[in-house]
């Protein structure tokens, strides 16, 4: 099975104290520690496990600047067979639709049975997988937390749904899946693996290599533009209601009436 996994280099929130810059246009990026997006890392591990069972190859692709090459190499050290870096100044400022359009051209340059993305990346919109599937006209499932290969043409996937429940679906190949954290336990990447891929040639594809009209991606083509970052102000704190269920319900109703929530 040929699997393409989309990965992204993001600030490591466990290693950084994230602050908004002075003019609110971005976060402070000086001296930040970066790593692979957590959801994407689970997707790579799942792809490797599938290939270990049924054969094939895993290709990871990252859209970003030259620093994103380290993420591609890390995922290859983890066990991915191939890596691609997609980088071009023309891609700067692309919104979700633009990113999906770029990844679509990458997918079309190969012949993939399965395309995996993380359920969400650092912007938290959770939209790239669905947009990519729509552009490729492929079936799609989101927040996937289990995958079983049924046959060469079909998977059984579990999806996390509201209330901690799971929904099971059969989905035909090729398809696009967005992977939820917790689907597996990503393996440790050791120094030996990193050294093994240190000299591997990573192709870098720009707009011309992908046959993309630069005017259709990037900031000028973006329909969604980020206008502000800010840290919400702290409220006055929470009020804890005590007593029996009936007493708490009565106190809550009184509070809602007092604050104009109900009449």
C-alpha positions, -999 to +999 in steps of 0.1 A: +000+000+000+014+034-010+006+060+017+012+097+017+013+115+051+011+153+054+032+167+083+039+202+096+066+219+116+050+238+145+061+254+178+064+228+206+040+240+232+056+217+258+090+235+253+079+271+248+060+298+266+039+312+237+035+350+237+017+373+213+040+399+197+036+436+203+014+445+174-008+414+176+001+401+142+017+369+152+033+350+181+068+358+192+089+333+172+124+342+182+141+313+200+111+290+197+116+252+198+099+235+169+088+199+164+064+179+142+027+185+148+015+160+174-015+148+153+007+143+122+032+122+142+004+098+151-005+097+114+030+087+104+032+060+130-001+046+118+011+046+082+043+028+092+023+001+111+000-004+081+029-009+057+046-032+082+015-054+080+005-053+043+037-040+026+042-008+005+059+025+013+053+056+034+060+090+019+059+121+041+054+156+027+058+189+045+048+224+033+070+251+047+104+268+046+138+252+045+137+245+083+108+221+077+133+197+062+143+186+097+107+174+102+108+154+070+141+138+081+127+131+116+097+112+102+120+093+079+142+084+109+110+072+125+104+048+096+089+066+066+105+055+033+105+088+014+103+125+021+093+156+001+096+192+011+073+216-006+087+252-004+082+284-023+080+320-014+048+321-034+031+298-009+036+322+020+003+333+036-018+305+020-051+298+038-065+263+044-079+261+008-045+272-006-026+246+015-050+219+004-046+229-033-008+227-030-010+193-013-035+181-040-008+186-067+017+167-046-007+138-042-014+138-080+023+134-088+022+100-071-001+071-070-013+067-034-038+043-020-042+062+012-035+098+023-033+107+060-033+141+077-034+150+114-069+159+127-056+194+131-024+215+131-013+246+150-041+268+137-066+244+150-091+247+121-091+209+113-099+216+077-070+205+055-079+168+053-115+174+043-106+201+017-079+178+003-104+149-001-129+171-018-104+185-042-092+149-051-128+137-051-120+109-026-140+095+003-130+110+037-132+103+074-121+126+102-109+121+138-100+085+130-088+065+160-086+030+145-078+016+111-082-020+099-072-031+064-101-053+052-088-058+017-068-042-011-097-019-018-113-013+016-106-002+052-126-003+084-121+029+103-132+040+138-141+076+144-142+094+177-176+110+182-194+130+209-196+115+244-165+094+240-182+070+217-168+054+186-184+052+151-173+023+128-173+028+090-161+009+059-144+032+034-131+024+000-095+030-012-081+054-023-093+077+005-082+105+028-082+101+066-075+127+093-059+110+123-068+116+160-042+115+187-042+082+208-047+059+178-013+044+186+019+051+205+045+068+182+078+051+183+109+068+198+133+083+172+169+075+182+202+091+172+210+061+150+179+066+129+185+103+126+221+097+114+209+071+089+188+096+070+211+127+076+226+124+041+194+113+022+185+137-006+151+153+001+136+167-031+123+203-028+093+211-050+082+247-057+052+261-076+068+255-110+077+218-101+040+213-092+026+231-122+009+256-099-001+291-109+014+311-080-015+336-083-039+308-071-021+303-038-004+324-012-016+355+006-030+372-024-054+343-032-063+336+005-100+340+012-093+338+049-067+362+064-056+363+101-062+398+114-053+396+151-038+375+179-047+383+215-047+367+249-082+367+264-086+386+297-090+367+329-125+367+343-134+371+380-132+334+386-157+306+389-184+303+415-188+268+429-223+257+438-227+233+467-255+212+480-278+184+467-286+181+431-320+198+437-304+227+457-277+232+431-304+233+404-324+259+423-293+281+429-283+279+393-318+290+382-317+319+406-282+330+393-294+327+356-324+349+364-303+374+383-278+377+354-306+380+327-300+345+313-336+334+318-368+351+329 
